[in-house]
Structures are given as C-alpha cells and as structure tokens.
Amino acid sequence: MKNSWPLDTAVSFDPYFGEPDRDGDQGYELLPDGRARICLKAPGAKEVVLDQFGHAHPLARTDADMWEGVVDLGRGFQYFFLNVDGCDVLSPYLPIGYGCCRPMNFLDIPVPGEEEWAALDGVPHGAVTRHCFPSSVTGKDEVCLVYTPASYDPAKKYPVLYLQHGYGENETGWVYQGHVGRIADRLLAGGKMREMIIVMANGMTQAPGDRWQMRLLFPQVLLRDLIPFIESRYPVLTDKWHRAMAGLSMGSFQTSYVTMSHPDLFGYVGVFSGFLRDIRGTENTHLALLDDPARFRESFRVFYRAMGTEDQFFESFLADDVLLRDKGIAPLRRTFPGGHDWGVWRRCIHEFLPLIFAE
C-alpha cells in the first residue's frame, strides 16, 4: 500500500482533558519525582503498553475500559509508541509531535535546572513564519520556518543561522520539540546572545529510488534555493561571518558536508549528536579541508561538536575525535548527559546560540 504523506502535521502541547460523559478521565499527570501517571480508555483490550524504543511500560487494567499506570520515561522530551494489542495507535489525550517519520505521542518532563529555558512568561516573544519556496533542485516547492526576534526591524540587517533537524523529523522539530524560539527569546531577554534570524527547513528532501539521497540532496536545496530565497525576503547580512549552520543527527552530517565543502560561505558551525563523516562511507569529499589545519582554523570562528554520553552513536563521535586529533585540529567539544534525544539537543542549542556572531 502506498501512502501520500502531507507536509503539514498536527501537534498538540496541552493536555486534552476530554468530555467526562464521553471520554472519561483520560490523559496524564506529571508527578513531582519526574514520573507520569497515565490513564487511557481501551475497551476490550488485552494489553496496553508504552513502547519507548524497545523499553516497555505496561499499563494495568482498572476496569473493563480503563487502563492506568505510573511510568518513568526519563526527564526531558520523550517519544513513545502507544501499543494496544500489538497495534501502534495515536492518542488524542496525550501530546502529539512529529518524529520517526510519523506523528507520535510524547511527554515533556521538566529537567531540573532547565525549567525556565523555554518558559513562555516574562519575556518578549519572537515570531515563527512558515514559507514555501520554489526549488530548482527538486522541481517543486519546499518548506521552511523562519524565527525572527521580538525586536525584529526590517530596516536592520541580521545574521542568519540555518538550523537542521534529524532523520524522520521535519522543519517543525526545532520549534516544537527543540523549543528553539523560546530558548532564543529568553537568551535575548537576558542579553546572552546576539539578535539573529533562524531558518529551519525540511531536510527530508526526497529523490526517487534512494531514501538516503536526502543527505546530499538537501545541501543542494540549501545552497541553490533556500539561501537565495531567505536573502531576497529578509534583511540578512550575506558575508560568511554573519552566516552559520548547525544540525542534529542527519542534520549534523548535512551541516558538516555543507560548511566544510563551502568554508567561504559559513563562519560558524554546530554539529549536534552527530557526524563529521557519512557513516555509510559513501560521501566524504568535504573532509579534504581537514588536510589543511591552518585553513580549517581560519575558516570558522566557532566549530562546535557535542553529543550525549549515552548516545547510540557515541563511538562515531569518539572516532571523529581521533580523526581531528590526527589532523592537528581541536574544535570546541562538549558532552552532555543523555542519549540521542531532544534533551541533549536543547542543551546544545542553548550553549551554541550565545557563541555565534559574538563580535
């Protein structure tokens, strides 16, 4: 069966408490210790499980229709598959985001010390605008989101950060899951980062016959279509010292490939939970820049690498450490507690934003 997936996705970030006569007491409650109480209706079901990528959290039947449990998913943004009798379902009574190439339920459990990073209250807020732009590479319109700061003035000129998501996500990831707009709002209000425009595009650019081709197709879209579109629509500074790129996971390789292939275009680089090299080993021509350490150092004022210490790809991160050391290059390197997840990526962007364009 072939499906035509829409570009638009529905996301819900507030709990829906339902109509008591119809829905019953469905939803979730975050407990002070970081666990969550979940109550869902599944009439006639034999098993209801929250599958956290292989780690099962079963709910218990409380009566003929209702299932309930207290689960520990860990802190931060946590996706899971809701599985009823072997079938994955999507509950409208739990928040919905987009990941793993599909809408998914999630919970966002506060992380001690980070509660205010994305808080809405008490600071001016920027705007996020959705654009469709024509692509000469794909022959169709592509999609991007653009964050502008609360004090945005079209008469001013701004530096620009191109910020990419990972495999299975889309242009909404950094806004909704990553809270980049909220984080930037608070950093700006505290005088901790420079005003900038942040552009987030759909990096899952498709080519017939090879679903992995998006790794290298999107860089063409960025260079040939997206950057010219942004520079024609927004008052951005166009020299390399006012242009940055960063990305997570798949987006980190796209970032490495683009910036190291075109060091004349980008002065700041962020590689989050990811890769200098194509882990499939098919496309690494950009690594030629590493053979000239002096040129590499002159090319980037910030080259930032970070990964969670429990990341499934941590061995690749360590291998890139060795590669850089052997080339005589020592960029900024950070690790954070956590895995291949938004908890780490929020920490990355929170630290990266104040580093760039700090002239």
N, C-alpha and C positions, 0 to 999 in steps of 0.2 A: 504494500500500500504506500502510495506517495502522498506526502502532505505538503501544502504550501504554507510556510510559516510566515506570519505577519511580522513586520519590523517593530510595530508598537507592542508593548507589553504592559499588563496591568500590575501595579504594585500597590500594596496596602501596608501602611506602617502603624496604624492604630488598631487596637483590638476591636473586633465587632462582637458586641455582646448579645445580639440577636433579639428576636421577639419571643418572650418567655412561653407563650402558648404554642408556638411553632417550633422553636429551636431548642428550648430547654437551656440549661446552664452550660453552654459550650464556650470554650475559649481557654485562656491561660492566665496564670498569675505568677509574677516573678517574686520569689521568696528572698528574704534578706541574705541568706547564705549563698545566693547565686544559682540555686536550683529553680526549677519551674514546675508548677502544678498545672497539668493539662487535663481538660475534661472535654470529651468529644462524643457525639452520638453516632453509633454504627449498628443499627437494628439488625439482628440476626447474624452478626459477625462472629467468627470463631477466634480471631486473633487480630489485634491492632498493635502495630509496632512503629516506633520512630526509628528509622534506619539512618544512622549517622555515618554513612560511607563504610558500612560493614560492622559498626558497633550498634547493636540492637538495644533499644529501650522499650520493653513491652509495657503496654497499659493493661490494667486489670478491669474486668467487667464489674460494674457496680449494680446494675440491674439488667433487664432484658435489652435495653437500648444503649445505655451509657457506659463509657469506658474512661478510666481515670488513672493517673499516675503522677508521681513526683520524680522528675528526671534531672540528671546532671549532665548537661551538654557541654559544659565548659563556659568560660567567660567570652564576651565579645559576640561578634556576628556569627551565628551558627546555622548553616543549612541542614536540612534533613529530608529524607523521603518518608512520607506518611504512607504506611503499607497496611492495607486491610485485606486479610485473607489472601495474601500473595500478590495483590494488585496495588500499584502506586496510585494514590489519589491526591487531590489538592483540596485542602480545607479552606473555606472562606472565613472560618473563625480564628485562623492564625494568620500572622503577617505573610505576605506573598512578595517574593523578589524574583529576580531572573538569574539563573546560573545553570551550569551543566546543560546548556542548550535548551532550557525549558523553564517555565515558571516553577518555583519551588517555595514551599513553606520554610520559614526560618524563625528564630528568636534572636533578639539582640540583648544580651545580658551585660549590664554595666561592668566595666573594668575598673577596679579601684585605682584612683589617681587620674583617670581619663574621663570622668563623668562629665566634665564641663567642655571638653574639646568640641563637641558637636551640639551643645545646648543651644536652644533657639532664643532663650530670653536674654535681654540685657545688652545686645549688640545690634548695630545696623546690619541688615542683610543685603547681600548682592542678589543678582538675578541669574537664572539659567534659561537660555533661549535655545530652542530647537530649530535647526536649519536642515533643509535638503539642498544638496549641491550637485551639479552635474559632474560626472566622472568621465574623462576621456579614456580611462583605463578599462573600466567595466562596461561602459556604454549605457549606463543607467544612473539614476540619482542615488546618491549615498546620503548618510545621515550623520550629523554631529550635534553635540550640545556645547554651548559656549557660556562659561561663567564670567560675569563682569562684576566688579566690586561695587559695594553700596554707593560709593562716591564717584561712580563712573561718569566721565565727562567726555563727550565726543570730540571736544576741542583739544583734548590732551592726547599724548601718544603713550602707548603702554607696551611693555614687554609681553611676550606670549609664551605660555607653556603648553605643549602638545602632550596630553596625558592619556595613556592607553590602558585598557583592561586586559584580562586574560582570556584563554580559550574557554568557549562555552558561555561567555558573557557578551554584553553589548555596550553601547555608548552610555547607557544609564547607570552602569555599575559604580563608577566613581562618585556619582551624585548620591545615589540611594544607599548602596551598601558601604561605600567609602566615606560618605559624608564630607567630601572634599570642599563643597561650598560652605558648609557650616564651619569646618575647621579653618578655612581661609578667612571667613568673616571674623572669627574670634582672634586669630593671629593678627589680622589687620587692626582690629579694635585695640589690641594691646601694643601696637607699634612694633610687632615682631617679624613682619615680612613686608616686602615691597608690593605696592599695588600692581596687579597683573591681570591679563586675560588668560583663562584656562580653557583649552579646546579639547573635547573628548569625542572621538569618532568611533564608529563601528568598525573594529578591526577584524571582524569575521568576514572579510571580503571574499566572496566566493568565485571560484573558477571551475568550469566544467571538468570533471574527471579526476580532480585531486583535491580533497578537502583540506589537505595540509598546505596547498599552494597559497592560502591566505597569509601565511607567514611572510611571504615575499611579494604578494600582490598588494597588500595594504601599503607597504612603503612606497610603491609607485603612486598609489592614490594620494598619499600624503604629499609627496613631493610635486606631483604634476597637477593635482586638482585642489586638495584641501588648503595648502598654504596659500596659493594664489587667491582662492575664494576668501579666506579669512582676511588677507591683506587688502582685498578690494572692498570688504564690508565693514571692517573695524579699523580704528586708528591705532595701528600697531607699529612699533619700531621694527625695521626689517633687516638690521645687521645681525650677525651671528651672536654678538654679545647681549642681544636682547631677545634671543630665541633659545628655548630649552625644550628637551623632550625627556619623558620618563614613562615607564610602564611596568606592569606586574606580569610575571609568568610569561605567557606567549608575548604579551606586550613588552616585556623586558628584552626578549630577543629582537623584536621589531625595532626597539629603541637602539640596541647595540648595533644592529645592522645599518640602520639609517645614519646614526650620528658618526659612527666610525668610517662609514663609506663616504660621508659628506661632512668632514670636520670644518669645512669652510662655511657651513650653514648653521651649526649649532655650537653654542659655547658652554652649555650646561647639560648634564646627563644624569638620569636617575634610573638604576637597574634594580627593581624590587623583586625579591623572591625569584631570581631567575638567572639569566644566561648571557654570557658574552658570546657563546658558541651555539650553533644549531646542534641540539642534542641528537638529531638524526644524522648529523655529519655530512649533510649534502650541500651546504652553502655557507662557507666561512671566508669568502674573499675579503670581507671587511677587516679581518684580523691582521691584514698586511700592515695596518697602521701601528700595530704593536712592535713591529720590527724597527721602528724609529722612535725610541722612547722620548727623545727631545721634542720631536714634533707632536707626539701624543700629549705631553705635558703642556706645550704651548697652545694646543688646540682647545683645551677645556679648562675653565676656571674651577668647575666642580664636576667630578666624575664620581658618583655616589653609588655604592653597591650595598645591599642589605638583604638579609634573609632570616627567617625564623629558625631557631636552633633545632626544632623538631620537624622541619620541612622534609618531605619525602625526597626532595631534590638536593638535599644539603651536600651530598657527595659531589654533585656537579659544581656547587658553589666552592667547595674546597679545591676541586680540580682547577677552577678558574683562578683561585688564589695562587696555585703553583705556577700556572701559565704566566700570570702577571709578574710574579716574583722572578721567574726565569728570564723575563724580558726586561727586568730592572724598572718596573713600574709599580707604584704604590698608591693607588687611588684611595679615597675615603671609603672605609669598610665598616659596616655595622651589623650586629646580630641582635635579635630580639627574641624573647620567649614566645613560643607558639609555632604553628605549623604553616601550611600553605593556605593561608586564610586571611580574611579581612581584618582580623585583629592585628596582624603583623603589618598589613599594607596601610592601615590607618596610622600606625606608628611611623612607617616610612614617610608618608606624605607630610605628616605633622613635623618631622625633622627636616625634610627636604625643602619645603617651601621657604623657610627663613634663610636658606643657604644661597638661593639663586637670585641673581640680579642685585646682589647686595653690594652696590658700588660705593 
